[in-house]
């Protein structure tokens, strides 16, 4: 089934994806499909989560990487493979290569999260840190391929990669045969292209919806123009879908088969990640949470049953902490206040008692006594509070005003 290293001589068909699935037997897991009571209530029809975050290496990327490398000729395998990635593709290539007995070299940005670098090494790759941004890392990997003869494994722009990722679509049809809408995050397009081909070939009535981060949305303008366009300086926390240009091969399939590509904001991504953690008990990276973000932002737009693909769960703990705080703030569960009070013994304790009575949890407090803007007997207090939501924020602020405090901001 392999197209080797050249461009396809024929279009991808369903049998290619079925062949990829046989190849992946015993390698990639058939990941779980979990129902979401909260999202079901929000959308008004059943919503299921396809948990590719629980796949080996923590994302769907193993599927395509294994099929691509397994299809290399003996001579190509002997030369080894090289890839460039900040995370998920790196780990997929590393494990796939090790399983197939192929030497792998993976270039990663200098600032790549340490857990992802360590995991890629643990899966067997020779990791080399080059460049500050992915484009510089990609250039280093391509130079290495040119100098050594190693086969460059593109993260999405190759038919074998797309065929491997398309196996997710076959599993969805088996696990949720009544599905009417599939929602999936989109970066370069490899996953949605393969998934749409698999789903539409069997169930052309199923709606396939792609989701991109608002600050890295190359597909909407590209689809409007009828050709892949470059988005300059893509900006998003969702590294897994932070791609500046659609791949040529997946673009053709997306253009033909995908019904719609939507965008979501950073706040919506944060809220979706928080929801997956709190309600579904699933650790999901921002890119993997993008379908949930789309459901949260416009629940009435999706006919159910809906399957949302959680494409990955490899999130740096430091980033996770920041995202969770941001998500809680976006959901109205953080309240920041600055108060002015009389600087006398017991004043701060009295304030804390008022906050306790309002059932607000103090996360951080700053007590400023020395400032030229303050009177001799005045002090400013900056508070960061955890609340139960927007309504509770208003109740806390009202309780403080009733207690005689002036809220400055």
C-alpha positions in Angstrom: 0.0 0.0 0.0 3.0 2.3 0.5 3.6 5.3 -1.8 7.2 5.4 -0.7 8.9 8.8 -0.7 7.3 10.1 -3.9 4.0 11.8 -4.5 1.0 9.6 -4.9 0.4 8.1 -8.3 -3.3 7.6 -7.5 -5.8 9.1 -5.0 -6.0 7.5 -1.5 -9.0 5.2 -1.2 -10.8 3.4 1.7 -8.8 0.2 1.1 -5.6 2.1 1.9 -6.9 3.0 5.3 -8.1 -0.6 5.8 -4.7 -1.8 4.9 -3.1 0.6 7.3 -5.4 -0.7 10.1 -4.2 -4.3 9.5 -0.6 -3.0 9.6 -1.3 -1.3 12.9 -2.8 -4.4 14.5 -0.9 -5.0 17.8 0.8 -1.6 17.5 -1.8 1.1 17.9 -4.6 0.8 20.5 -8.2 1.0 19.6 -8.7 3.9 22.0 -11.8 4.2 24.2 -15.0 6.1 23.3 -16.3 7.8 26.4 -19.7 9.5 26.8 -19.9 13.0 28.2 -22.9 13.8 30.3 -22.1 17.5 30.5 -21.6 18.0 26.8 -24.6 15.8 26.0 -26.8 18.1 28.1 -25.3 21.2 26.5 -25.7 20.0 22.9 -29.0 18.2 23.5 -28.0 14.9 22.0 -25.3 12.3 22.8 -21.7 13.4 22.7 -18.9 10.9 22.8 -15.1 11.6 23.3 -12.7 9.5 21.2 -9.7 9.3 23.5 -6.6 9.4 21.3 -5.0 11.1 24.3 -4.8 7.5 25.7 -3.0 6.2 22.6 0.5 5.0 22.9 2.9 8.0 23.0 -0.1 10.1 24.1 -1.5 11.0 20.6 -2.8 9.7 17.3 0.6 10.4 15.7 1.9 6.9 16.2 -0.6 5.6 13.6 0.6 7.6 10.7 4.3 7.4 11.6 4.3 3.6 11.8 2.5 3.2 8.5 4.9 5.6 6.8 8.1 4.0 8.1 6.8 0.4 7.7 6.3 1.3 4.0 9.9 2.2 3.4 12.1 0.0 1.2 14.9 -2.0 2.8 17.4 0.6 1.4 15.5 3.5 2.9 15.2 1.8 6.3 18.9 1.2 6.3 19.5 4.9 5.8 17.4 5.7 8.9 14.7 8.3 9.3 14.6 11.9 10.5 11.8 14.2 11.7 11.3 17.6 13.2 8.7 18.2 15.9 8.1 20.0 19.2 6.3 16.9 20.6 3.7 14.5 19.4 5.1 13.7 16.0 8.5 13.3 17.5 7.3 10.7 19.9 5.3 8.9 17.3 8.3 8.6 14.9 10.6 7.6 17.8 8.4 4.7 18.9 7.5 3.6 15.4 11.1 3.5 14.4 12.1 1.5 17.4 9.3 -1.0 16.9 10.4 -1.4 13.3 14.2 -1.6 14.0 14.9 1.6 12.1 17.4 4.3 13.4 15.7 7.6 14.0 16.9 11.1 14.5 14.5 13.7 15.8 15.2 17.5 15.8 13.3 19.5 18.4 13.4 23.2 19.2 15.8 24.3 21.9 12.8 25.4 24.1 10.8 22.2 23.7 9.3 21.1 27.0 11.7 18.8 28.9 9.1 16.0 29.4 8.6 15.8 25.6 12.3 15.7 24.9 12.8 13.0 27.6 9.9 10.9 26.3 11.2 11.1 22.7 14.6 9.9 23.9 13.0 7.1 25.9 11.2 5.9 22.8 14.6 5.4 21.2 15.3 8.5 19.1 18.6 10.4 18.8 17.2 13.8 19.9 19.0 17.0 18.6 17.9 20.4 19.8 18.2 23.0 17.1 16.5 26.3 16.5 14.3 28.6 18.5 11.2 28.0 16.4 9.8 25.0 14.5 10.7 26.4 11.1 14.4 26.5 12.1 14.1 23.0 13.5 12.5 21.8 10.3 15.3 23.3 8.2 17.9 21.5 10.4 16.2 18.2 9.9 15.9 18.6 6.2 19.6 19.6 6.0 20.4 16.4 7.9 18.3 14.3 5.5 20.1 15.9 2.6 23.6 15.3 4.1 23.0 11.7 5.4 20.4 10.2 3.1 18.0 9.6 6.0 14.3 9.7 4.9 12.4 12.7 6.1 9.1 11.8 7.8 6.7 14.6 7.3 4.1 15.1 10.1 1.1 15.3 7.8 1.9 15.9 4.1 2.2 12.3 2.9 -0.4 9.7 1.8 0.9 7.0 4.1 0.7 9.3 7.1 -2.9 10.2 6.1 -3.8 6.6 5.7 -2.5 5.8 9.2 -4.4 8.6 10.8 -7.6 7.6 8.9 -7.8 4.5 11.0 -9.3 6.7 13.7 -12.3 7.2 11.4 -12.8 3.4 11.0 -12.8 3.0 14.8 -15.3 5.8 15.3 -17.7 4.1 12.8 -17.5 0.8 14.7 -17.7 2.3 18.2 -20.5 4.8 17.4 -22.3 3.5 14.3 -25.2 6.0 14.8 -22.8 9.0 14.7 -24.0 12.0 12.7 -21.2 14.6 13.4 -17.4 14.1 13.9 -15.5 17.1 15.3 -11.7 17.1 15.1 -8.8 19.5 15.6 -6.9 20.6 12.5 -3.2 21.6 12.1 -1.7 20.6 8.8 -4.6 18.4 8.0 -3.4 14.8 8.2 -5.8 13.6 10.8 -8.9 15.2 9.5 -8.1 14.2 5.9 -7.7 10.5 6.7 -10.6 10.5 9.1 -12.9 12.2 6.6 -11.9 9.8 3.8 -12.7 6.8 6.0 -16.0 8.1 7.4 -17.4 9.6 4.2 -16.5 6.4 2.2 -18.8 4.4 4.5 -21.2 7.0 5.8 -21.4 10.0 3.4 -24.2 11.5 5.5 -21.9 12.0 8.5 -20.9 15.6 8.9 -17.1 16.2 9.5 -16.2 19.5 11.1 -12.6 20.7 11.6 -11.5 23.1 14.4 -8.5 25.4 14.3 -7.2 27.9 16.8 -8.2 31.4 15.8 -4.6 32.6 15.8 -3.3 29.8 13.6 -6.2 29.2 11.2 -4.7 28.6 7.8 -7.5 26.4 6.5 -10.5 28.9 6.2 -8.6 31.3 4.0 -7.0 28.5 2.0 -10.3 26.8 1.4 -11.8 30.1 0.3 -8.9 30.7 -2.1 -8.9 27.1 -3.4 -5.2 26.5 -2.6 -3.0 26.3 0.5 -2.0 29.7 1.9 0.5 30.6 4.5 -0.5 32.2 7.8 2.2 34.4 9.0 3.3 34.1 12.7 0.7 31.6 13.9 0.0 32.3 17.6 -1.8 29.8 19.9 -1.2 27.8 23.0 -2.3 24.7 21.0 1.1 23.6 19.7 -0.4 20.5 18.2 -2.4 22.5 15.6 0.0 25.5 15.3 0.7 25.1 11.6 1.2 28.0 9.3 0.2 26.3 6.0 -2.0 23.3 5.1 -0.2 20.3 3.6 -0.7 19.8 -0.2 -1.9 16.2 0.1 -4.4 16.6 3.0 -5.7 19.9 1.6 -7.1 18.2 -1.5 -9.0 15.7 0.7 -10.2 18.4 3.2 -11.4 20.5 0.3 -13.4 17.6 -1.1 -14.7 15.9 2.0 -14.7 18.1 5.1 -18.0 20.0 5.6 -16.7 22.9 7.7 -13.7 24.3 9.4 -14.4 26.4 12.5 -12.1 28.5 14.7 -12.0 28.8 18.5 -10.4 31.4 20.8 -7.6 30.8 23.4 -10.2 31.4 26.2 -12.4 28.7 24.7 -9.4 26.3 24.5 -8.6 26.9 28.1 -12.2 26.3 29.2 -12.3 23.1 27.2 -9.1 21.7 28.7 -10.4 22.5 32.2 -13.8 20.8 31.4 -12.0 17.7 30.1 -10.0 17.5 33.3 -12.8 18.2 35.8 -15.8 16.5 34.1 -14.3 13.7 32.0 -11.2 13.1 34.3 -9.0 13.2 31.1 -5.7 15.0 30.7 -5.9 16.6 27.2 -3.5 19.1 25.6 -5.0 22.3 24.1 -5.0 20.9 20.5 -6.8 17.8 21.7 -9.4 19.9 23.5 -10.2 22.0 20.4 -13.2 20.0 19.4 -14.7 20.4 22.9 -14.0 24.1 22.6 -16.1 24.2 19.4 -18.9 22.4 21.2 -18.8 24.8 24.1 -18.7 27.9 21.9 -21.7 26.9 19.7 -23.5 23.8 21.0 -26.5 24.3 18.8 -24.5 23.9 15.6 -23.8 20.2 16.0 -26.3 17.4 15.2 -25.9 14.4 17.4 -24.8 11.9 18.1 -21.5 13.8 18.1 -18.0 12.3 18.4 -15.3 14.8 19.5 -11.7 13.5 18.8 -9.4 14.2 21.7 -6.3 14.0 19.6 -3.6 14.1 22.2 -2.7 14.4 25.9 0.9 15.5 25.9 0.9 18.8 27.8 3.8 20.2 29.7 2.9 20.4 33.5 4.1 24.1 33.6 1.9 25.0 30.7 -1.0 23.0 32.1 -0.8 25.0 35.3 -1.0 28.3 33.4 -3.8 27.0 31.1 -5.9 25.8 34.0 -5.6 29.2 35.7 -6.5 30.9 32.5 -9.4 28.6 32.0 -10.7 29.2 35.5 -10.4 33.0 34.9 -12.2 32.7 31.6 -15.0 30.8 33.4 -15.4 33.5 36.0 -13.8 31.4 38.8 -11.0 33.8 39.6 -11.6 37.3 40.9 -8.9 39.9 41.3 -9.6 43.0 43.5 -7.8 46.0 44.9 -9.2 47.5 48.1 -8.2 50.5 50.2 -8.6 50.2 53.9 -7.5 51.9 57.1 -4.1 50.6 58.3 -4.8 49.6 61.9 -4.3 46.4 63.9 -6.8 43.7 62.9 -7.9 45.4 59.6 -6.5 42.6 57.4 -8.0 39.9 59.7 -11.4 41.6 59.5 -11.2 41.7 55.7 -10.3 38.0 55.6 -13.3 37.2 57.8 -15.5 39.0 55.4 -14.1 37.0 52.5 -14.6 33.8 54.4 -18.2 34.7 55.2 -18.7 35.2 51.4 -17.2 31.7 50.8 -14.3 33.1 48.7 -11.0 31.2 48.7 -8.0 33.5 48.9 -5.2 32.4 46.6 -2.9 35.3 46.9 -2.8 38.6 48.9 -0.5 41.6 48.7 -0.6 44.2 51.5 0.9 47.6 50.5 1.6 50.2 53.2 4.3 52.3 51.6 3.2 54.2 48.5 3.2 57.9 47.8 -0.5 57.6 46.7 -1.5 56.4 50.2 -2.4 58.5 53.2 -0.6 58.1 56.5 -3.3 55.7 57.8 -4.2 53.9 54.5 -3.1 50.6 53.0 -3.9 48.9 49.7 -4.7 45.3 49.5 -4.6 43.3 46.2 -6.5 40.0 46.3 -6.7 37.0 44.0 -9.7 34.9 44.9 -11.1 31.6 43.7 -14.9 31.7 43.3 -17.7 29.4 42.1 -18.4 31.3 38.9 -19.5 34.7 37.6 -22.6 35.0 39.9 -20.5 34.2 42.9 -17.9 36.9 41.8 -20.7 39.5 41.9 -21.9 38.2 45.3 -18.4 38.5 46.8 -17.9 42.1 45.4 -21.4 43.1 46.8 -20.6 41.6 50.2 -17.4 43.6 50.4 -19.1 46.8 49.5 -21.8 46.1 52.1 -19.0 45.6 54.7 -17.8 49.1 53.9 -14.9 48.4 51.6 -14.2 50.5 48.5 -13.2 48.4 45.5 -10.6 50.3 43.5 -10.3 47.8 40.6 
